[in-house]
Amino acid sequence: MFLTDLQVGSFTPDVYRLQTILSSRSDLYPEGTVSGYFGPLTLRAVEKFQIAYGIAKSGDAGYGRVGPKTRAKLQEVFSGVGNSAAVAPVTPTSPSGIQSAVIIPANFTRTLKKGVSGVDVLSVQKILNSNPETRVAETGPGSPGNETELFGSLTESAVQKFQIKYGIASPGELGYGWVGPKTKAKLEQI
């Protein structure tokens, strides 16, 4: 399941998988945030898991870190849950209540900004298009059903609308119009 140790500050596909499996247990990870970033919420979930299964407790070496013992217990407890998926499905709900499957690549760890391209850009456009307030375009390339893999001016503008709507970034701030860790995390919650 996991081949390397994971700890606060890690930002990898393995953290994404860890969060995915932990989010299946609301008693361990009630927030259920799946972002790929090992932050305070993931730390608390790992600590709860370690206490629940007698792996470690507060003050112990390795408490809150996914090391060999925790990895082995995760494998035992969650075998078959999100282990082999190269991508993780995210199901945003449109304002009309209709759900549409959107795939966020598990390796979506790079910052997206104007000029880049790839399947991760396509995924971002699909999520942005699920809300009329953050739609990339009404017609043509980038519009719902016509999403592209190019992060151009229209995508940048849609990301900016999204960031303002959710209080992530404002005009003049570094990262305004980019999809970095904060914007990505919010996109995955939608």
C-alpha positions as CSV (number, residue, x, y, z in Angstrom):
1,M,0.0,0.0,0.0
2,F,2.6,2.6,1.1
3,L,6.3,2.1,0.5
4,T,7.7,5.2,2.2
5,D,7.1,7.0,5.5
6,L,4.7,9.9,5.5
7,Q,4.6,12.8,7.8
8,V,3.5,16.4,8.2
9,G,4.6,18.4,5.2
10,S,4.5,15.5,2.7
11,F,2.7,16.3,-0.5
12,T,2.6,13.1,-2.6
13,P,0.2,10.7,-4.3
14,D,0.7,8.4,-1.2
15,V,-0.7,11.1,1.1
16,Y,-3.7,11.3,-1.3
17,R,-4.2,7.5,-1.0
18,L,-3.8,7.7,2.8
19,Q,-6.4,10.4,3.0
20,T,-8.7,8.5,0.7
21,I,-8.7,5.4,2.8
22,L,-8.8,7.3,6.1
23,S,-11.8,9.3,4.9
24,S,-13.8,6.1,4.6
25,R,-13.8,6.1,8.5
26,S,-15.6,9.2,9.8
27,D,-14.6,8.2,13.4
28,L,-10.9,8.7,12.3
29,Y,-11.1,11.4,9.8
30,P,-14.4,13.3,10.0
31,E,-13.2,16.1,7.8
32,G,-12.4,13.7,5.0
33,T,-10.2,16.2,3.1
34,V,-8.3,14.5,0.3
35,S,-5.7,16.9,-1.0
36,G,-2.4,15.1,-1.2
37,Y,-1.0,17.4,1.5
38,F,-0.2,15.9,5.0
39,G,-1.3,18.7,7.2
40,P,-2.9,19.1,10.7
41,L,-6.2,17.3,9.7
42,T,-4.3,14.3,8.3
43,L,-2.0,14.3,11.4
44,R,-5.0,14.1,13.7
45,A,-6.5,11.3,11.7
46,V,-3.2,9.3,11.7
47,E,-2.9,9.9,15.5
48,K,-6.5,8.6,16.0
49,F,-5.7,5.5,13.9
50,Q,-2.5,4.8,15.9
51,I,-4.3,5.1,19.2
52,A,-7.3,3.0,18.0
53,Y,-5.0,0.2,16.9
54,G,-2.5,0.4,19.8
55,I,0.4,1.5,17.5
56,A,1.4,4.6,19.3
57,K,0.2,7.3,21.7
58,S,1.0,10.9,22.5
59,G,4.7,11.2,23.4
60,D,5.8,8.0,21.6
61,A,8.4,8.2,18.9
62,G,6.6,8.0,15.6
63,Y,3.3,9.3,16.9
64,G,1.5,11.0,14.0
65,R,3.9,9.6,11.5
66,V,3.1,6.9,9.0
67,G,6.1,4.6,9.6
68,P,6.6,0.8,9.2
69,K,4.2,-0.2,12.0
70,T,1.4,2.2,10.9
71,R,1.9,1.2,7.2
72,A,1.5,-2.5,8.1
73,K,-1.6,-1.8,10.2
74,L,-3.1,0.4,7.4
75,Q,-2.5,-2.5,5.0
76,E,-4.2,-4.9,7.3
77,V,-7.2,-2.7,8.1
78,F,-7.8,-1.1,4.7
79,S,-6.7,-3.8,2.3
80,G,-8.8,-3.4,-0.8
81,V,-9.8,0.2,-0.1
82,G,-8.3,2.6,-2.6
83,N,-5.0,0.7,-2.9
84,S,-4.5,0.3,-6.6
85,A,-6.4,3.3,-8.0
86,A,-4.2,5.5,-10.2
87,V,-6.8,8.1,-9.9
88,A,-9.4,9.0,-7.3
89,P,-12.9,10.0,-8.3
90,V,-14.4,13.2,-7.1
91,T,-18.1,13.7,-7.6
92,P,-19.0,17.4,-7.5
93,T,-22.6,18.4,-7.3
94,S,-23.9,21.1,-9.6
95,P,-26.3,23.7,-8.3
96,S,-29.1,21.7,-9.9
97,G,-28.2,18.7,-7.8
98,I,-27.0,16.6,-10.7
99,Q,-23.8,14.8,-10.0
100,S,-21.1,14.3,-12.6
101,A,-17.9,12.2,-12.1
102,V,-14.7,14.1,-12.3
103,I,-11.3,12.4,-12.1
104,I,-8.5,14.1,-10.2
105,P,-5.2,12.4,-11.0
106,A,-3.6,11.0,-7.9
107,N,-0.3,12.5,-9.0
108,F,-1.8,16.0,-9.2
109,T,1.0,17.7,-7.3
110,R,2.2,20.4,-9.5
111,T,1.1,24.1,-9.5
112,L,-1.1,24.8,-12.5
113,K,-0.9,28.2,-14.1
114,K,-1.3,29.9,-17.5
115,G,0.6,28.1,-20.2
116,V,0.7,24.5,-18.7
117,S,-1.3,21.6,-20.1
118,G,-2.3,18.2,-19.1
119,V,-5.1,15.9,-17.8
120,D,-5.0,17.7,-14.4
121,V,-6.0,21.0,-16.2
122,L,-8.9,19.1,-17.9
123,S,-10.0,17.9,-14.4
124,V,-9.8,21.4,-13.0
125,Q,-11.9,22.8,-15.9
126,K,-14.6,20.2,-15.3
127,I,-14.8,21.1,-11.6
128,L,-14.9,24.8,-12.4
129,N,-17.6,24.2,-15.0
130,S,-19.8,22.5,-12.4
131,N,-20.7,25.9,-11.0
132,P,-22.1,28.7,-13.3
133,E,-20.2,31.3,-11.1
134,T,-16.8,29.8,-12.0
135,R,-17.4,28.4,-15.5
136,V,-14.4,28.6,-17.8
137,A,-16.6,29.5,-20.9
138,E,-20.2,29.4,-21.9
139,T,-19.5,28.0,-25.4
140,G,-16.6,26.7,-27.4
141,P,-13.3,25.4,-25.9
142,G,-13.4,25.2,-22.2
143,S,-17.1,25.2,-21.9
144,P,-19.0,22.4,-20.2
145,G,-18.5,19.2,-22.2
146,N,-15.7,20.9,-24.2
147,E,-13.0,21.1,-21.5
148,T,-9.4,21.1,-22.7
149,E,-6.0,20.3,-21.3
150,L,-4.7,23.8,-21.8
151,F,-4.5,26.3,-19.0
152,G,-5.1,29.5,-20.9
153,S,-6.6,33.0,-20.1
154,L,-10.2,31.6,-19.7
155,T,-9.1,29.0,-17.2
156,E,-7.0,31.6,-15.3
157,S,-10.0,33.9,-15.1
158,A,-12.2,31.0,-13.9
159,V,-9.7,30.1,-11.2
160,Q,-9.5,33.7,-10.1
161,K,-13.4,33.7,-9.7
162,F,-13.1,30.5,-7.7
163,Q,-10.4,31.8,-5.4
164,I,-12.4,35.0,-4.7
165,K,-15.6,33.0,-4.1
166,Y,-13.9,30.8,-1.5
167,G,-11.5,33.4,0.0
168,I,-8.4,31.7,-1.2
169,A,-6.6,34.6,-3.0
170,S,-7.3,38.1,-4.2
171,P,-6.0,40.3,-7.0
172,G,-2.4,41.3,-6.4
173,E,-1.6,38.3,-4.2
174,L,1.0,35.7,-5.1
175,G,-0.8,32.7,-6.6
176,Y,-3.9,34.6,-7.8
177,G,-5.1,32.7,-10.8
178,W,-2.9,29.6,-10.1
179,V,-4.0,26.2,-8.8
180,G,-1.6,25.6,-5.9
181,P,-2.1,23.5,-2.8
182,K,-4.9,25.7,-1.2
183,T,-6.9,26.0,-4.4
184,K,-6.5,22.3,-5.2
185,A,-7.7,21.3,-1.8
186,K,-10.8,23.4,-2.1
187,L,-11.4,22.1,-5.7
188,E,-11.4,18.6,-4.3
189,Q,-14.0,19.4,-1.7
190,I,-16.4,20.7,-4.3
